[in-house]
Structure formats: C-alpha cells, structure tokens
C-alpha cells in the first residue's frame, strides 16, 4: 500500500489517530508538533511551505502502521514503522520531488530511510544521537539549590527569547532571530515555561510542550554557561515536570543528546528512565549532472 500525503492536519489526525495513540511515547513529536500546527496553522514552525503529513498501511484495508510529520525547512519526523515503510517513504518523496533536509526518529526507521536515500543518489550525515526518557518517580536535587520556580510572564520575554536563541545555537538548529522571539512569546503566553530564580534574578529555564494523548515533553532546558554547576537546570526541570503532572500529563518525557553524559546522568538522577534511542540525520540532495 502506498503512502498517503496531505497538508490537512485534521485529516492526518483523524486517519492516523489510533496509530499515534497506540504508542504515544515514541510518537511524542508527531503528536505535539501536529497539535501545535492544528492550533497555530500550517506555518507554525516557520518556513514558506506548509506542514506536510503522511501515513502508511501494509495493505488497502489494514490499520495505519507508520506516519510522519514534516515542517519545512525542518527535518521530517518519523514515527515507528516497518523497514519497508521507511524505504517506501523515501521513494515517495523522490517520486513527488519533495524536498527533505533530513529526518529524525527511532534509530532503525531513520537508518532504513537513510539507506534508501543513499541508494537513490543522495548522501546523509549524523546530526545527533538522542535518547528518549520517561519520568518515573520524580527526585529533586539534593541538596536543592537556592532559589525557587515561577512561571515566566510577559516581562520575561526578551530574556527568554535570547535563551531560546542560545539553546538553538548550542544544539545546532539556530534559525532567524525572529523565530526565537516568536517561540518565546508563544511559550510564555501559553504558560508553558518555568524559570528558576535566585534573589529575583532568573538563572535557568525549562519549557514544556502541550499535553496530547496524555503525554508531554520537557524542553528546552537551558542555563547560561556562567551560571552552570549550581543545580539550577535540574531544579527547573523538576519544576516543569511537576507542572506537567499537575496539569494532567500521565507521561512526562524528554530527549537528551547522547554525546552529553552530564545531562544524561542528571535526568536519570531526577527519576527519568530510558525508553528508546533516536537518530537525527541531515540529508544532501544528489548532485545534478
């Protein structure tokens, strides 16, 4: 059965809804990204092209067994899927002349997509190896650092925007300055950003995604370099995690960069448990003769 593609988020959610809900942890990015697009429109993540969605069935009458969300110019996000579905997706993009700058998702599906991309003349490189964590019993840092958490307000937007930009630069996904400002404004307006404050000065932040199908993610977590080493990031993460649980999230998640042993160790001390490994790749189009 061929992949079906659409720009209509409501059609995507209606058709792939059971598939997404069956594994909300591994589908966390597809769930929350599609929800933000539903709320904010097809250009919610920047770029001139509208968001694109797709689903795959093993046969005409079968249940949906794979899905993706793509917000150009960002990388496409893959949900869990069979190897043949990942390979068929790349062929579908190729046949439709769909421009894709990279993919992210579970390691196996992403590697299958990368192999097919290379087989059709393209090349790829690893941007980041990640691990998805799920919160068990929350454990605050001991001793708890000085300060207290509060929800960011409108007056914090300039500072938050600069931290969003710094965070994006640190993970290699920096975009236009106005995008960081827009992200900060939306996160603050929705009440989904916690600041850790010491003596009236914000020293760290932890944001979180909307709750969709019972799950939500803590991100981004950022502390300026000169303020690190005091436990502020751990405290902000705990405050954001508590806020999500208080709001009704049954699964609180976060992603880490596997190249950063400090953050991976920190989140496990806070009670986060490994779920699955993910891979983020950059794609290069074939050279035109």
BELVEN-V654939 format. One record per pair of residues at least 24 apart in sequence whose ideal C-beta (glycine too) atoms are under 6 Angstrom apart, sorted by sequence separation. I is the first residue (numbers start at 0). GAP is how many residues later the second one is. If there is no record, write none. Layout:
I,GAP + I,GAP
This chain:
75,24 + 159,24 + 202,24 + 8,25 + 46,25 + 77,25 + 86,25 + 44,26 + 46,26 + 74,26 + 79,26 + 85,26 + 89,26 + 93,26 + 74,27 + 75,27 + 76,27 + 77,27 + 85,27 + 89,27 + 156,27 + 8,28 + 72,28 + 74,28 + 76,28 + 80,28 + 156,28 + 203,28 + 215,28 + 8,29 + 44,29 + 55,29 + 74,29 + 82,29 + 86,29 + 202,29 + 203,29 + 205,30 + 77,31 + 156,31 + 205,31 + 203,32 + 207,32 + 233,32 + 215,33 + 205,34 + 33,35 + 32,36 + 151,36 + 195,36 + 207,36 + 213,36 + 214,36 + 216,36 + 217,36 + 233,36 + 213,37 + 216,37 + 210,38 + 15,39 + 29,39 + 195,39 + 14,40 + 150,40 + 195,40 + 11,41 + 151,41 + 162,42 + 193,42 + 6,43 + 151,43 + 6,45 + 18,45 + 148,45 + 149,45 + 193,45 + 193,46 + 5,47 + 29,47 + 148,47 + 149,47 + 15,48 + 18,48 + 28,48 + 4,49 + 29,49 + 146,49 + 146,50 + 2,51 + 3,51 + 15,51 + 146,51 + 26,52 + 145,52 + 2,53 + 166,53 + 25,54 + 166,55 + 0,56 + 22,57 + 0,58 + 0,59 + 162,59 + 144,85 + 2,86 + 144,86 + 144,87 + 2,89 + 140,90 + 144,90 + 148,90 + 140,93 + 140,94 + 139,98 + 137,103 + 134,106 + 134,117 + 133,119 + 132,121 + 131,123 + 129,125 + 130,125 + 130,127 + 127,129 + 128,129 + 138,131 + 138,132 + 45,133 + 137,133 + 132,134 + 136,134 + 135,135 + 134,136 + 134,137 + 135,137 + 132,139 + 133,139 + 132,141 + 133,141 + 130,143 + 131,143 + 131,144 + 130,146 + 129,148 + 128,150 + 127,152 + 126,153 + 126,155 + 123,157 + 124,157 + 123,159 + 121,161 + 122,161 + 121,162 + 121,163 + 121,164 + 120,165 + 116,166 + 113,167 + 109,169 + 106,170 + 105,172 + 106,172 + 34,175 + 103,176 + 31,177 + 34,177 + 102,178 + 101,179 + 31,180 + 101,180 + 30,181 + 101,181 + 30,182 + 100,182 + 99,183 + 27,187 + 23,189 + 27,189 + 23,191 + 20,192 + 27,225 + 24,250 + 25,250
